[in-house]
């Protein structure tokens, strides 16, 4: 294990960004904050974060001068099934599939508590918030946190991402700075 490197490294855009004050400053542009968020939700995979950031910038350019575009609406499209999930509220199967896909990035397997989580009886007897709590607990065992954010669609969908648990405090500062109401999935909306 190595000691933390406190020397500034422009390629390590987030490691110490909030050290000390844990405050997203007024000088931080939404684009810079999006980059920081992408680094958080792609732990250990800066290449994936860079690809998603490029896709975000393209989507942003496609909106023209529309200043009412929320970063989360553009982010949703570039991270879905890559480093985030967005599923219908009643689609427990899609939630399980998406979380399994995301967890596989770190060679993790979620124990859903049944032999076959795709079983129709199991899926009919559960719901996405209940499954979020299970996934949250299992991921915490490996040092990750499952986050969910308010999709503002009246509960019709659930969305979120996974980040390292050591970055929980940074997530609680960064997401609100982007206007994203985020919480640990154990406290699902």
C-alpha positions in Angstrom: 0.0 0.0 0.0 1.3 3.5 -0.9 1.0 6.6 1.2 -1.3 9.3 -0.3 0.3 11.6 -2.8 -0.4 15.1 -1.8 1.5 16.6 -4.7 -0.8 18.2 -7.4 -1.2 16.0 -10.5 -3.3 17.6 -13.3 -4.1 14.1 -14.6 -5.5 13.1 -11.2 -8.4 15.6 -11.4 -10.3 14.5 -8.3 -8.1 12.8 -5.8 -7.6 15.8 -3.6 -10.1 18.2 -5.0 -12.2 18.6 -1.9 -9.4 17.8 0.7 -9.8 20.1 3.7 -12.8 22.1 2.8 -15.0 19.6 0.9 -16.7 22.5 -1.0 -17.5 22.7 -4.6 -16.4 26.3 -5.4 -18.3 28.9 -7.3 -15.5 28.9 -9.9 -16.2 25.3 -10.8 -18.0 25.1 -14.1 -20.7 22.5 -14.6 -18.5 20.9 -17.2 -15.6 20.6 -14.6 -18.0 19.2 -12.0 -19.3 16.6 -14.6 -15.7 15.5 -15.2 -15.2 15.0 -11.5 -18.4 13.0 -11.2 -17.4 10.8 -14.1 -14.1 10.1 -12.3 -16.1 9.1 -9.2 -18.5 6.7 -10.9 -15.7 5.2 -13.0 -13.2 4.4 -10.2 -10.0 3.1 -11.6 -11.1 3.6 -15.2 -10.1 7.1 -16.3 -10.4 6.0 -20.0 -14.1 5.2 -19.5 -14.6 8.5 -17.8 -12.9 10.3 -20.6 -15.1 8.5 -23.2 -18.2 9.4 -21.3 -17.0 13.0 -20.9 -16.5 13.3 -24.6 -20.0 12.0 -25.2 -21.3 14.4 -22.6 -19.6 17.4 -24.3 -21.0 16.3 -27.7 -24.5 16.0 -26.2 -24.0 19.5 -24.6 -22.9 21.0 -27.9 -26.0 19.5 -29.5 -28.2 21.5 -27.2 -27.0 24.8 -28.6 -27.4 27.7 -26.3 -30.1 26.1 -24.2 -29.0 27.1 -20.7 -31.9 25.3 -19.1 -30.4 21.9 -19.8 -29.6 20.1 -16.5 -26.3 18.2 -16.5 -28.0 15.1 -15.1 -30.3 14.9 -18.2 -27.3 14.7 -20.5 -25.3 12.5 -18.1 -28.1 9.9 -18.0 -27.7 9.2 -21.7 -23.9 8.8 -21.7 -23.6 6.7 -18.6 -26.5 4.3 -18.9 -25.4 0.7 -18.7 -21.8 1.9 -18.7 -21.4 3.4 -15.2 -25.0 4.1 -14.3 -28.5 2.6 -14.4 -31.9 4.0 -15.3 -34.8 1.5 -15.1 -38.5 1.6 -15.0 -39.9 1.4 -11.4 -41.6 -1.9 -12.0 -38.7 -3.6 -13.9 -36.9 -5.5 -11.2 -35.3 -7.7 -13.9 -33.7 -4.8 -15.7 -32.4 -3.4 -12.4 -30.7 -6.7 -11.5 -29.2 -7.0 -15.0 -27.9 -3.4 -15.0 -26.4 -3.7 -11.5 -24.8 -7.1 -12.4 -23.3 -5.5 -15.5 -22.0 -2.5 -13.5 -20.5 -4.7 -10.7 -18.8 -6.9 -13.2 -16.5 -4.0 -14.1 -14.7 -4.8 -10.8 -15.2 -8.5 -11.0 -17.9 -8.4 -8.4 -21.0 -10.6 -8.2 -24.1 -9.5 -6.3 -25.7 -12.1 -4.1 -29.4 -11.4 -4.6 -30.4 -14.0 -2.0 -31.8 -16.5 -4.5 -30.3 -19.0 -6.8 -31.9 -17.5 -9.9 -32.5 -13.8 -9.6 -34.2 -13.9 -13.1 -36.9 -16.2 -11.8 -40.3 -14.9 -12.6 -41.6 -15.7 -9.1 -38.8 -13.9 -7.4 -39.1 -10.8 -9.7 -42.9 -10.7 -9.0 -42.4 -10.8 -5.3 -39.8 -8.0 -5.1 -39.5 -4.4 -6.3 -36.6 -2.1 -7.3 -36.2 -0.2 -4.0 -36.0 -3.6 -2.1 -33.4 -4.8 -4.6 -31.5 -1.5 -4.3 -31.1 -2.1 -0.5 -29.8 -5.6 -1.2 -27.3 -4.3 -3.8 -26.3 -1.5 -1.5 -25.5 -3.9 1.3 -23.6 -6.3 -0.9 -21.5 -3.6 -2.6 -20.6 -2.0 0.8 -19.0 -5.4 1.6 -16.5 -4.7 -1.2 -16.0 -1.0 -0.5 -18.5 0.4 -3.0 -21.6 2.5 -2.6 -24.7 2.2 -4.7 -26.2 5.7 -5.2 -29.6 6.6 -6.5 -30.8 10.0 -7.7 -34.2 11.6 -7.9 -35.3 11.3 -11.5 -38.1 13.9 -11.0 -40.6 11.8 -12.9 -42.9 11.0 -10.1 -41.4 7.7 -9.2 -41.7 6.1 -12.7 -38.0 5.3 -12.9 -35.0 4.7 -10.7 -31.5 5.8 -11.6 -28.1 5.9 -10.1 -24.5 4.7 -10.1 -21.8 3.0 -8.1 -18.7 4.7 -6.6 -16.1 3.8 -4.1 -17.3 4.1 -0.5 -14.3 6.2 0.4 -15.7 8.8 -1.9 -19.1 9.1 -0.2 -18.4 12.5 1.3 -17.1 13.8 -2.1 -20.3 12.5 -3.8 -22.5 14.3 -1.2 -20.8 17.5 -2.1 -20.3 17.1 -5.9 -23.8 15.8 -6.9 -25.7 18.6 -5.3 -23.3 21.1 -6.9 -24.6 19.7 -10.2 -28.2 20.0 -9.0 -28.5 16.2 -8.6 -30.4 15.0 -5.5 -28.5 11.9 -4.7 -28.6 9.5 -1.7 -27.3 6.1 -0.8 -29.5 3.4 -2.4 -30.3 2.0 1.1 -32.5 5.2 1.4 -34.1 4.9 -2.0 -36.6 7.6 -3.1 
